Amino acid sequence: MIDQTQTSPAIDLAKHGKLADIFDTIIPVTEQDAQFVHFNDNSRYQLEPALSAYDKIQFSSLEQALALVALINFKYPGSQLTVVDNVSVFAFPGFRKLEYGNAGGLTNPRVYKVIGTISVDGVDSPTEFNVGYNINVKRILQGGNNLWTTKLGYSEGNSTIVVVNEMGLYQPEWVGGDK
């Protein structure tokens, strides 16, 4: 179980709706942090333990995950969000599983997801998303460029977060500001 009461200066900023610079950083993942292993010991095939670039962008720190939850809670009070370690359900093709080598502290890279409900206009709406993908791809690499938010009238950018109903599931998206 993840202790969601942990705090840091970045998490405290997010609780007040401000972005910390941890949202501008792709957390580096090394072989000491995580690598692929066989599902069982009797495997008769070769396995490459290294993570691909795609696999690495799925990782975030717990500090990033908790700060993202705090940011959403600030913008959408009444939301009920939980950070979970997603490694046991994350799909890794090739009969392999991911094994961590780090302790999972606030700054260690792991595959986290957020599940729960986001309170949008007083209605609890379901959500589930990968923290690393949200920060590393949507915020950093894409810079908040998103078809869903552009169609709704939000400016492109990554200075704030909004939630958007994407095919029945509310997802946090980075935008340049409010409509």
N, C-alpha and C positions, 0 to 999 in steps of 0.2 A: 504494500500500500504506500502510495506517495504522500508525503507530508506536504499538504498544500498551504500550510501556514508559514512556510519559510519566507523570508524576506531578504531584500537587498536594496541598494539605492535605485537600481533599475526598476524593480518591482514596485517600490514606493512611488516613483515617478508615474508609472503606468496607472496606479490607483487613483492618480489625480488627472488622468487623461493626457499625460505627456509621454512622448517617445524618448526612450533612452537609446544610446548608440549601440546597444546589443542587437537592436533590430536592423542594423546596417552591416552586420557581420555574419558570414557563413562560418559556422563553427567547424574548425578543422577536425577531421576524423582520421586517426592513425590505426595501424594494425594492432596496436596495444589497446585501443578502445573497442574495436569490434572486428570480427572476421567470420567468414563462413566456415561451418563444420558439417560433417556428415550427420544425417538423421540418426544413423545407427553405426556401430563399430564394424559390422560385417560388410560394409559397402565395397564393391569391386570396381569402382570407377574413380577416376582422378577428379579431384575437386580443387578449384582455384580459390584459396581463402580470401584473396584481396577483394575489396569493394570497388565497384565501378564508380564513375563520376555520378551517374544517375542515383546509385544507392546512397552515395555520400550526401546528396542534397536532401535526403529524407530525414537526416539527423538534425537535432537541435539540442540546446542545453535545457535543463530543467528551469533555469532562470528565465530563458526566453519563453518557455511554455507558460510559466506562472505569470510573467509580465504580460503576455498576450491575453491570458484569461482576465487579468486585472484591467487591462485596457478595454476589453469587451464589456466587463462588468460596469466600468465607469460610464461607458456610452449607453449601455442597455441595462439599467438597474433592475434587479430581480432575476437576472439570469442565473441558472444553476448549472455550472460547468465543472467538469472533473478532468484532471490530467491523468492519463494512463500510459503505461509503457506498452507500446504497440508491437514489440518484437515478436511476441508469441503468435500474433495473427497476421503479421505482415507477410505478404506472399513473396517468396524467393524461389523462382523456378530452378529446376535442376536438382531436385532431391537434396536440398541443403537447408540449413537453418542458420540464423545469425546468433552468435554468442558474444556477449560483452566481456571485455577485459578490464573495465573501469568500475569504480565504486558507485557511480550514478549520483554523484554530488550535484550541487547547483550548476557547476560549469562543465561537467563531463558530457560529451555527446552521446545521445541515445535517440531511439525512434519513439517520439511521443505523439500521442493524439489527444484531442479534446473531444469529449462527448457530453451530452446533456441537452439543456434547452436554453434558448436565448429569448428574453422577454422583449417582444417587438410590439409596441402599442398595446401593452397589457396582455398580450397573448403569448403563452409559452410555446415556442416553435423549436422543433428538433434540430440538432446540429451534430455533426461529426466531421472532424478534419485533422489532417496531419500537420503538426506544428512546423516541422522542417520545411515541408513543401510550401506552406503558406508564407513563411518568412523568406526562405532562400529563393524560391521561384517567383511567387507572386509579387513579393515586395522588392527584393534585390534585383533579380535577373530581368523580370518584366517591368519593374518600376511602376507598378500599379496600372499598367495598360490592360484593360479588361473589357471585353465586349458587353458583358452583363451590366456593368456599372455605367459605361458610356451610354448605352441605350436608355438608362434611367436618368440621365442628365448630370451625372457626376463628372467632374474634371479628372483627367488622367493625372496620376501622381501617387506618391506613397507617404503623404504627410499625416493621414488619419485613416481610421478603419471604419467600415460600415458593414452591415450584414445584408445579404441579398438572397432572396429565395431562388435557388437554382434547382429546378426540377423537383420541388417539394421539400428540399432540405436547405435550411438557412446556412450560408457560408460567409465567413468574414472575407472581405475584399479591401484592398488598399486603394485609396482614392486621394485626389489632390485637395479635397475639401468638401464641405457640405454642399448640397444642391443650392 
